[in-house]
Amino acid sequence: MKVIEEMISVLERPVKHELYFNNIFASYDLLEKLSDKMIRATGTIRNSRARKLPIMPVDEVKKKYRGFFDHCSDTHSRKRST
């Protein structure tokens, strides 16, 4: 989170930007904190960091066809996880 906070600290109007980052930085908690600050963000979340998300377990996803994905969304905060 520290790296991301430093990055957004130089933005004059963070709400005018959208952040994209890979699984090194991404976590559900980080996306939630950014959302609370009205900052849009997209990132790949590692399975070990997706514990709060009600999505299909990795073992079940592996049994599905190539390209399959699961997702969930929060209609109140407009958060979506895939």
VENFEN-V419221 format. One record per residue. N is the residue number from 1. RES is the residue in three letters. PHI is phi in whole degrees, 0 to 359 (NA if undefined). PSI is psi in radians with two decimals (999 if undefined). OMEGA is omega as a letter, one per 40 degrees, with the letter a starting at -180 (* if undefined). Layout:
n=N res=RES phi=PHI psi=PSI omega=OMEGA
n=N res=RES phi=PHI psi=PSI omega=OMEGA
This chain:
n=1 res=MET phi=NA psi=-0.57 omega=a
n=2 res=LYS phi=301 psi=-0.77 omega=a
n=3 res=VAL phi=297 psi=-0.76 omega=a
n=4 res=ILE phi=293 psi=-0.73 omega=i
n=5 res=GLU phi=300 psi=-0.73 omega=i
n=6 res=GLU phi=296 psi=-0.68 omega=a
n=7 res=MET phi=295 psi=-0.78 omega=a
n=8 res=ILE phi=281 psi=-0.27 omega=a
n=9 res=SER phi=294 psi=-0.42 omega=a
n=10 res=VAL phi=272 psi=-0.12 omega=i
n=11 res=LEU phi=279 psi=2.28 omega=i
n=12 res=GLU phi=291 psi=-0.71 omega=a
n=13 res=ARG phi=227 psi=1.47 omega=a
n=14 res=PRO phi=303 psi=-0.51 omega=a
n=15 res=VAL phi=292 psi=-0.23 omega=i
n=16 res=LYS phi=273 psi=0.03 omega=a
n=17 res=HIS phi=238 psi=2.80 omega=i
n=18 res=GLU phi=231 psi=2.32 omega=a
n=19 res=LEU phi=263 psi=2.46 omega=i
n=20 res=TYR phi=233 psi=2.25 omega=i
n=21 res=PHE phi=211 psi=2.81 omega=a
n=22 res=ASN phi=273 psi=-3.05 omega=a
n=23 res=ASN phi=288 psi=-0.11 omega=i
n=24 res=ILE phi=291 psi=-0.66 omega=a
n=25 res=PHE phi=260 psi=-0.50 omega=a
n=26 res=ALA phi=286 psi=2.41 omega=i
n=27 res=SER phi=205 psi=2.79 omega=i
n=28 res=TYR phi=299 psi=-0.74 omega=a
n=29 res=ASP phi=299 psi=-0.74 omega=i
n=30 res=LEU phi=296 psi=-0.81 omega=i
n=31 res=LEU phi=298 psi=-0.63 omega=i
n=32 res=GLU phi=293 psi=-0.77 omega=i
n=33 res=LYS phi=297 psi=-0.73 omega=i
n=34 res=LEU phi=294 psi=-0.68 omega=i
n=35 res=SER phi=297 psi=-0.69 omega=i
n=36 res=ASP phi=298 psi=-0.50 omega=i
n=37 res=LYS phi=269 psi=0.15 omega=i
n=38 res=MET phi=65 psi=0.52 omega=i
n=39 res=ILE phi=254 psi=2.15 omega=i
n=40 res=ARG phi=282 psi=2.42 omega=a
n=41 res=ALA phi=211 psi=2.58 omega=i
n=42 res=THR phi=225 psi=2.36 omega=i
n=43 res=GLY phi=199 psi=2.74 omega=i
n=44 res=THR phi=276 psi=2.18 omega=a
n=45 res=ILE phi=256 psi=2.23 omega=i
n=46 res=ARG phi=295 psi=2.61 omega=a
n=47 res=ASN phi=304 psi=-0.67 omega=a
n=48 res=SER phi=292 psi=-0.28 omega=i
n=49 res=ARG phi=255 psi=0.11 omega=a
n=50 res=ALA phi=257 psi=0.40 omega=a
n=51 res=ARG phi=301 psi=-0.53 omega=a
n=52 res=LYS phi=276 psi=-0.18 omega=a
n=53 res=LEU phi=272 psi=2.31 omega=i
n=54 res=PRO phi=277 psi=1.16 omega=i
n=55 res=ILE phi=245 psi=2.88 omega=a
n=56 res=MET phi=297 psi=2.41 omega=i
n=57 res=PRO phi=299 psi=2.60 omega=a
n=58 res=VAL phi=304 psi=-0.71 omega=a
n=59 res=ASP phi=301 psi=-0.67 omega=i
n=60 res=GLU phi=287 psi=-0.66 omega=i
n=61 res=VAL phi=297 psi=-0.68 omega=a
n=62 res=LYS phi=298 psi=-0.44 omega=i
n=63 res=LYS phi=280 psi=-0.24 omega=a
n=64 res=LYS phi=278 psi=3.09 omega=a
n=65 res=TYR phi=289 psi=2.76 omega=a
n=66 res=ARG phi=299 psi=2.31 omega=a
n=67 res=GLY phi=94 psi=-0.09 omega=i
n=68 res=PHE phi=294 psi=2.53 omega=i
n=69 res=PHE phi=213 psi=2.73 omega=i
n=70 res=ASP phi=246 psi=2.72 omega=i
n=71 res=HIS phi=209 psi=2.85 omega=i
n=72 res=CYS phi=215 psi=2.77 omega=i
n=73 res=SER phi=215 psi=2.75 omega=i
n=74 res=ASP phi=245 psi=1.87 omega=a
n=75 res=THR phi=291 psi=-0.42 omega=a
n=76 res=HIS phi=286 psi=-0.76 omega=a
n=77 res=SER phi=257 psi=0.00 omega=i
n=78 res=ARG phi=61 psi=0.60 omega=i
n=79 res=LYS phi=269 psi=2.48 omega=i
n=80 res=ARG phi=224 psi=2.41 omega=i
n=81 res=SER phi=235 psi=2.33 omega=i
n=82 res=THR phi=234 psi=999 omega=*
